[in-house]
Amino acid sequence: MDSESQDRVYAAASVTAFDHIRLDVADIDVAERFYADALGLSSVVRYDLADRVILQMAPDGIPAGIELWQERDLVPNPHPTHHVAFRVADVPALVEHIRALGYRVVTEPYRIEQETVAFVADPDRHTIELNDFLGRPTAGVPA
């Protein structure tokens, strides 16, 4: 196979974008309220099936985002070191908003060089990182 043909095969077989990550939830409505009210995410798509409900949410309703998954007999069991990270404009202000709504702050805002980071928990104990990413260069993404 020549180089040009190989490039076409790799382009066709490569990932083009990140879309979502699945988070198991006990109650889809409770989870949706957290992600909408606390983090400001909007619905992308919702599937109400016989044995499960799948709800994708993302900033401005445009992926990439999260997929909340409620399934009969499924008990959420988040791993203690896994987390989902979101870029935010003002970490301390968002943490105070989340606290005021009654949700748990896992780690108060702190600095890593130029970045401000905090961790909160959703109703199913998934850890959510809030980060302004101001000190990290990111190609093609507005600060």
Backbone as a ProteinNet text record, in pm:
[ID]
protein_1_A
[PRIMARY]
MDSESQDRVYAAASVTAFDHIRLDVADIDVAERFYADALGLSSVVRYDLADRVILQMAPDGIPAGIELWQERDLVPNPHPTHHVAFRVADVPALVEHIRALGYRVVTEPYRIEQETVAFVADPDRHTIELNDFLGRPTAGVPA
[TERTIARY]
85.7	0	90.3	61.8	144.6	108.3	190.3	175.4	42.3	-0.9	-126.7	-244.3	-244.5	-351.4	-352.6	-234.6	-223.5	-279.2	-250.7	-301.7	-454.3	-515.6	-661.8	-721.3	-658.5	-707.2	-699.6	-587.8	-573.9	-674.4	-696.7	-792.5	-933.9	-970.3	-1104	-1121.5	-1013.5	-1021.8	-983.6	-968.3	-925.1	-1042.4	-1023.4	-1121.7	-1125	-1243.6	-1254.6	-1286.4	-1347.6	-1378.8	-1420.8	-1406.9	-1457.6	-1603.9	-1692.7	-1835.1	-1887.7	-1866.4	-1919.7	-1851.7	-1875.9	-1836.3	-1959	-1977.4	-2095.8	-2074.8	-2179.9	-2184.2	-2313.3	-2301.8	-2419.6	-2483.8	-2616.8	-2689.5	-2805.9	-2842.8	-2954.5	-3088.1	-3091.7	-3215.7	-3183.7	-3232.9	-3199.2	-3244.2	-3359.7	-3409.7	-3324	-3280.6	-3191.7	-3058.4	-3005.2	-2877.2	-2890.5	-2999.2	-3019.1	-3024.1	-3092.6	-3099.2	-2959.6	-2876	-2740.2	-2663.6	-2661.1	-2580.2	-2635.9	-2766.6	-2825.6	-2811.2	-2856.8	-2860	-2722.6	-2643	-2512.5	-2405.5	-2407	-2300.1	-2345.5	-2475.5	-2524.4	-2522.8	-2518.1	-2520.8	-2662.4	-2673.7	-2802.7	-2814.5	-2936.8	-2963.8	-2919.1	-2855.9	-2820.4	-2926.2	-2950.5	-3049.9	-3088.6	-3213.1	-3260.2	-3330.5	-3300	-3364.4	-3433.3	-3565.2	-3641.4	-3674.6	-3601.4	-3618.7	-3688	-3724.1	-3800.2	-3726.4	-3596.6	-3522.4	-3417.4	-3410.6	-3310.1	-3346.1	-3285.8	-3296.6	-3154	-3128.9	-2997.1	-3015.5	-2939.9	-2950.2	-2810.6	-2786.1	-2658.8	-2674.9	-2575.8	-2576.5	-2437.8	-2434.9	-2307.8	-2322.6	-2210.1	-2218.1	-2288.8	-2385.2	-2463.8	-2536.3	-2547.6	-2615.6	-2541.2	-2410.6	-2327.8	-2215	-2208.7	-2101.7	-1964.4	-1869.2	-1853.3	-1917.4	-1957.7	-2021.3	-2029.2	-2136	-2155.3	-2280.6	-2285.7	-2404.2	-2448.6	-2559.5	-2615.4	-2696.6	-2673.3	-2729.9	-2797.7	-2930.7	-3007.9	-3065.2	-3034.4	-3079.7	-3136.8	-3240.9	-3301.4	-3195.5	-3194.9	-3105	-2958.6	-2927.3	-2789.3	-2764.6	-2663.7	-2628.3	-2499	-2502.3	-2378.7	-2268.4	-2148.5	-2034.2	-1911.6	-1906.7	-1795.6	-1661.3	-1560.8	-1425.3	-1370.5	-1303	-1258.2	-1154.7	-1083.1	-982.8	-1024.3	-1135	-1181.1	-1257.8	-1245.8	-1323.4	-1345.8	-1443	-1472.7	-1435.5	-1364.4	-1319.5	-1392.7	-1431.1	-1494.6	-1415.4	-1399.7	-1339.3	-1446.2	-1409.7	-1503	-1433.8	-1512	-1455.3	-1408.2	-1482.1	-1451.5	-1475.3	-1368.2	-1380.4	-1438	-1382.4	-1438.2	-1586.1	-1627.5	-1768	-1858.2	-1815.7	-1897.6	-1904.2	-1794.6	-1795.3	-1896.1	-1899.1	-1995	-2138.6	-2161.3	-2293.9	-2335.2	-2246.6	-2274.9	-2301.6	-2220.6	-2240.2	-2376.8	-2413.4	-2541.5	-2660.3	-2642.9	-2748.4	-2754.8	-2657.7	-2658.3	-2576.8	-2498.4	-2415.3	-2280.9	-2212.5	-2088.9	-1966.9	-1887.7	-1757.6	-1655.6	-1585	-1487.2	-1353.8	-1309.1	-1182.9	-1205.4	-1176.4	-1191.6	-1097.9	-1129	-1041.7	-897.7	-804.3	-662.3	-590.7	-467.2	-389.8	-287.5	-271.4	-160.1	-96.4	14.3	76.6	-28.5	-64.7	-162.9	-307.2	-328.7	-464.5	-529.9	-661.3	-739.9	-825.8	-823.9	-888.5	-972.2	-1084.6	-1165	-1234	-1281.7	-1354.9	-1485.2	-1593.7	-1724.6	-1775.9	-1884.4	-1943.9	-2085.6	-2122.4	-2261.1	-2343.8	-2475.1	-2558.2	-2523.7	-2456.2	-2418.3	-2272.7	-2208.9	-2071	-1965.4	-2001	-1900.5	-1824.8	-1694	-1612.8	-1604.3	-1629.3	-1628.6	-1520.1	-1425.7	-1322.2	-1369.9	-1346.7	-1372.3	-1236.3	-1203.4	-1069.2	-1079.1	-1005.7	-1006	-904.1	-811	-711.7	-634.3	-628.8	-565.4	-415.1	-351.7	-207.7	-167.6	-262.2	-232.3	-259.3	-158.9	-184.5	-273	-373.7	-466	-486.5	-435.2	-445.8	-590	-634.5	-764.6	-883	-858.5	-968.7	-955.8	-1062.1	-1053.5	-1042.4	-966.6	-948.2	-1068.7
-117.1	0	123.3	217.2	337.5	430.7	532.7	624.3	698.3	744	817.3	727.2	602.7	509	479.1	463.2	436.7	554	676.6	795.6	798.2	761.8	759.6	654.9	538.5	431.8	478.6	537.8	584.8	695.7	785.3	894.4	838.6	740.2	681.8	600.3	545.2	456.2	524.4	656.2	723.6	791.6	820.1	892.3	1037.2	1093.7	1232.3	1329.8	1280.7	1368.7	1283.9	1341.5	1278.1	1318.8	1223.9	1253.3	1251.7	1143.4	1137.8	1028.3	1035.9	929.5	889.7	761.2	710.3	718.5	765.8	764.6	695.4	587.3	516.5	596.5	607.7	684.4	602.6	629.7	559.6	619.5	752.1	821.4	926.4	905.6	993.1	1137	1155	1290.7	1366.1	1297.4	1358.5	1394.4	1303	1328	1443.7	1445.8	1553.7	1689.5	1697	1824.1	1870.3	1778.3	1816.4	1873	1799.3	1841.6	1968.1	1986.9	2109.1	2226.8	2208.7	2320.4	2355.6	2256.1	2281.9	2316.4	2247.2	2266.8	2340.1	2354.1	2428	2349.6	2215.6	2135.6	2129.4	2107.2	2096	1958.6	1916.8	1787	1785.9	1675.7	1650.9	1558.8	1445.8	1348.9	1261.7	1213.9	1124.8	1006.8	887	764.6	700	686.3	616.3	478.6	378.3	241.4	158.5	36.4	-47.5	-70	-93.4	-127.4	-23.7	89.1	189.8	324.4	427.5	562.2	611.5	667.7	720.1	867.2	951.5	1095.8	1152.3	1206.5	1273.7	1421.5	1478.4	1620.9	1677.3	1805.2	1869.1	2020.3	2090.3	2236.7	2283.7	2370.3	2423.9	2315.7	2193.9	2085.5	2032.6	2061.8	2019	1930.9	1802.6	1716	1777.4	1748.2	1635.2	1662.7	1551.1	1563.4	1430.7	1414.3	1293.6	1221.1	1091.7	1011.1	951.3	1000.8	947.7	823.6	716.2	585.7	527.9	521	457.2	329	217.5	87.7	7.2	-66	-150	-240.1	-244.9	-328.4	-286.9	-174.5	-126.1	-32.1	-61.5	22.8	95.4	228.9	302.4	270	250.1	216.3	290.8	423.1	500.5	458.9	456.3	425.4	546.9	527	641.9	732.7	683.3	769.8	820.2	773.5	820.9	951.3	1037.3	1160.6	1212.1	1302.1	1371.7	1517.2	1577.9	1716.6	1807.9	1925	2027.5	2157.3	2225.8	2358.9	2457.7	2544	2645.4	2781.1	2887.2	3022.1	3066.3	3030.9	3078.5	2963.5	2891.4	2772.4	2807.1	2904.1	2932.3	2971.5	3050.4	3091.7	2971.4	2882.1	2764.6	2672.2	2657.5	2574.7	2630	2760	2820	2799.4	2808.3	2781.7	2637.7	2544.1	2401.8	2376.4	2436.5	2422	2478	2594.2	2657.1	2569.6	2489.3	2396.8	2271.9	2257.8	2144.8	2025.2	2039.6	1928.6	1931	1817.4	1799.7	1850.2	1929.9	1972.8	1874.3	1805.1	1704.4	1770.6	1861.2	1932.7	2079	2165.8	2309.6	2357.6	2470.9	2523.3	2543.2	2503.7	2523.2	2549.5	2596.1	2631.6	2522.4	2495	2416.9	2509.3	2570.8	2674.5	2779.1	2795.3	2898.8	2848.8	2720	2664.5	2665.3	2681.8	2665.2	2541.1	2453.7	2323.1	2300.9	2233	2186.9	2058.1	1982.7	1859.5	1860.4	1819.3	1805.7	1665.5	1627.5	1495.5	1512.9	1431.5	1431.9	1345.4	1338	1261.3	1112.3	1058.5	917.2	895.9	1002	999	995	1028.1	1044.4	1173.3	1168.7	1287	1371	1500.9	1594.6	1698.5	1710.8	1813.5	1939.5	2051.3	2183.1	2249	2297.5	2349	2464.6	2571.5	2683.9	2664.6	2570.6	2535.3	2656.1	2764.7	2887.2	2872.9	2782.7	2766.3	2660.6	2594.9	2483.6	2525.5	2518.8	2550.3	2443.9	2488.9	2397.1	2446.6	2373.4	2413.7	2410.5	2517.9	2520.5	2540.6	2559.7	2577.5	2715.9	2797	2931.1	2924.3	3013.1	3015.3	3073.4
0	0	0	-90	-95	21	44.5	157.7	155.1	35.3	23.5	59.7	14.3	46.8	195.9	252.1	395.5	476.7	435.1	503.8	500.7	387	376.6	469.8	478.7	567.3	712	752.6	890.1	920.2	827.5	848.5	865.5	785.8	793.6	921.3	973.6	1088.8	1219.5	1220	1341.9	1412.3	1539.2	1618.1	1570.9	1558.1	1512.2	1624.9	1734.4	1847	1966.4	2084.8	2206.2	2221.1	2253.8	2261.8	2406.1	2481.5	2617.3	2698.4	2829	2919.7	3000	3023.1	3093.7	3244.6	3313.5	3458.8	3501.5	3577.6	3626.1	3738.6	3735.6	3836.6	3890.8	4016.2	4078.8	4037.7	4019.8	3986.1	3879.9	3759.5	3646.2	3670.6	3736.1	3759.6	3860.9	3965.8	4065.5	4000.7	3922.3	3854.5	3755.8	3679.5	3582.7	3652.8	3767.7	3842.3	3882.5	3931.1	3970.3	3850.8	3742.2	3627.7	3561.2	3566.6	3509.9	3606.2	3730.4	3825.9	3880.8	3914.4	3975.7	3873.1	3758.3	3659.9	3534.1	3514.5	3398	3268	3275.6	3153.1	3097.9	2968.2	2899.9	2835	2813.2	2751.4	2605.6	2566.9	2427.5	2366.8	2433.9	2388.5	2507.7	2507.4	2613.9	2549.7	2601.1	2555.5	2675.3	2669.4	2772.4	2717	2762.4	2715	2822	2790.8	2883.5	3015.5	3010.6	3132.4	3172.2	3100.8	3134.4	3072.4	3130.1	3076.6	3056.3	2939.5	2905	2871.7	2939.2	2917.6	2896.5	2777.7	2752.3	2780.7	2850.4	2884.1	2855.6	2818.1	2784.4	2798.8	2807.5	2807.2	2679.8	2694.3	2582.4	2503.2	2559	2489.6	2369	2361.1	2247.2	2300.1	2258.7	2308.9	2280.8	2362.2	2451.8	2587.2	2651.3	2780.2	2851.8	2926.6	3005.7	2959.2	2987.1	2959.1	3091.9	3143.2	3267.2	3232.9	3307.2	3272.4	3395.7	3392.8	3499.8	3443.2	3508.9	3459.4	3575.8	3549	3651.5	3715.5	3847.3	3928.6	3921.2	3860.6	3854.2	3971.2	4051.5	4165.3	4129.7	4125.5	4093.7	4194.5	4144	4228.6	4176.5	4197.2	4141.3	4200.5	4116.8	4160.8	4234.6	4347.1	4427.4	4361.2	4260.3	4196.4	4058.8	4005.7	3874.8	3892.2	3794.3	3798	3656.6	3645.9	3521.1	3544	3448.5	3464.9	3368.3	3419.8	3338.7	3349.7	3237.7	3234.6	3280.5	3375.2	3425	3428.2	3428.2	3426.5	3565	3670.2	3805.2	3903	3935.7	4020.9	4158.4	4232.3	4365.3	4362	4265.1	4256.2	4228.5	4139.6	4110.2	4231.1	4302.9	4424.1	4524.6	4543.5	4637.1	4589.4	4459.5	4403.2	4431.7	4408.3	4431.1	4579.6	4666.2	4811.2	4852.8	4798.3	4832	4791	4687	4643.2	4731.9	4822.7	4915.4	4871.5	4766.5	4720.5	4791.9	4790.2	4866.3	4790.2	4858.7	4808	4864	4776.6	4817.5	4851.7	4765.3	4785.7	4751.8	4847.1	4827.2	4716.4	4654.5	4548.3	4596.4	4509.3	4537.4	4406.6	4416.3	4297.2	4266.4	4136.8	4083.6	3981.2	4019.7	3937.5	3902.9	3773.7	3736.9	3737	3750.9	3745.9	3883.6	3885.3	4007.7	3989.9	4091	4083.1	4208.9	4195.5	4308.9	4266.8	4364.8	4337.8	4416	4350	4412.5	4383.1	4451.1	4426.9	4376.9	4279.1	4233.5	4330	4313.5	4407.4	4415.2	4313.7	4314	4354.7	4407.5	4457.5	4347.3	4223.9	4119.7	4150.5	4138	4163.6	4037.1	4053.2	3942.2	3969.4	3876.7	3887.2	3817.3	3883.3	3825.6	3811	3690.8	3665.8	3568	3596.7	3502.1	3390.4	3406.6	3304.2	3252.3	3329.1	3280.4	3259.3	3330.7	3315.2	3215.4	3155.5	3065.5	2922	2835.4	2693.7	2630.7	2559.1	2492.4	2350.4	2255.2	2114	2067.7	2005.9	1942.1	2034.3	2165.3	2258.7	2320.3	2310.9	2369.8	2520.8	2580.4	2726.4	2795
[MASK]
+++++++++++++++++++++++++++++++++++++++++++++++++++++++++++++++++++++++++++++++++++++++++++++++++++++++++++++++++++++++++++++++++++++++++++++++

